[in-house]
């Protein structure tokens, strides 16, 4: 399976708002921790190591 790079949801604004809300009233360390937790939860949901590797490379700019 390949990583989907195009917008893949009709509710992208809602997703963005959810992520912003997740960070409300958190300091930098707490924000980093909640980001790490979200990444691990979503990686578990995806469950495909190749897709996660592609996403990690894209996020780092290693594409």
C-alpha positions as CSV (number, residue, x, y, z in Angstrom):
1,X,0.0,0.0,0.0
2,X,1.3,3.5,-0.8
3,X,0.9,6.6,1.3
4,X,-2.0,8.8,0.1
5,X,-0.6,12.3,-0.4
6,X,-3.7,14.1,-1.7
7,X,-6.4,15.5,0.6
8,X,-8.3,12.4,1.6
9,X,-11.2,13.8,3.7
10,X,-14.1,16.1,3.3
11,X,-13.7,17.2,6.9
12,X,-10.1,18.5,6.8
13,X,-11.2,21.7,8.6
14,X,-12.7,19.7,11.5
15,X,-9.6,17.6,11.8
16,X,-7.4,20.7,11.9
17,X,-9.7,22.2,14.6
18,X,-9.5,19.0,16.6
19,X,-5.7,19.0,16.6
20,X,-5.6,22.7,17.6
21,X,-8.0,22.0,20.4
22,X,-5.9,19.1,21.6
23,X,-3.1,21.6,22.2
24,X,-5.1,24.2,24.1
25,X,-3.6,25.2,27.4
26,X,-0.6,22.9,27.0
27,X,3.0,24.0,27.4
28,X,5.7,23.0,24.8
29,X,6.6,19.8,26.6
30,X,2.9,18.7,27.0
31,X,2.2,19.5,23.4
32,X,5.2,17.3,22.3
33,X,4.0,14.5,24.5
34,X,0.4,14.6,23.2
35,X,1.7,14.8,19.6
36,X,3.8,11.6,20.3
37,X,0.8,9.8,21.7
38,X,-1.4,10.8,18.8
39,X,1.3,9.6,16.3
40,X,1.5,6.2,18.1
41,X,-2.2,5.8,18.3
42,X,-2.6,6.6,14.6
43,X,0.4,4.4,13.6
44,X,-1.3,1.5,15.4
45,X,-4.6,2.2,13.6
46,X,-2.8,2.3,10.2
47,X,-0.9,-0.8,11.1
48,X,1.2,-0.8,7.9
49,X,4.9,-0.3,8.5
50,X,5.7,0.7,4.9
51,X,3.0,3.4,4.9
52,X,4.3,4.7,8.3
53,X,7.9,4.7,6.9
54,X,6.8,6.7,3.8
55,X,4.9,9.2,6.1
56,X,8.0,9.6,8.3
57,X,10.2,10.2,5.3
58,X,7.8,12.8,3.9
59,X,7.4,14.5,7.3
60,X,11.2,14.8,7.6
61,X,11.6,16.0,4.1
62,X,13.5,12.9,3.1
63,X,11.4,12.3,0.0
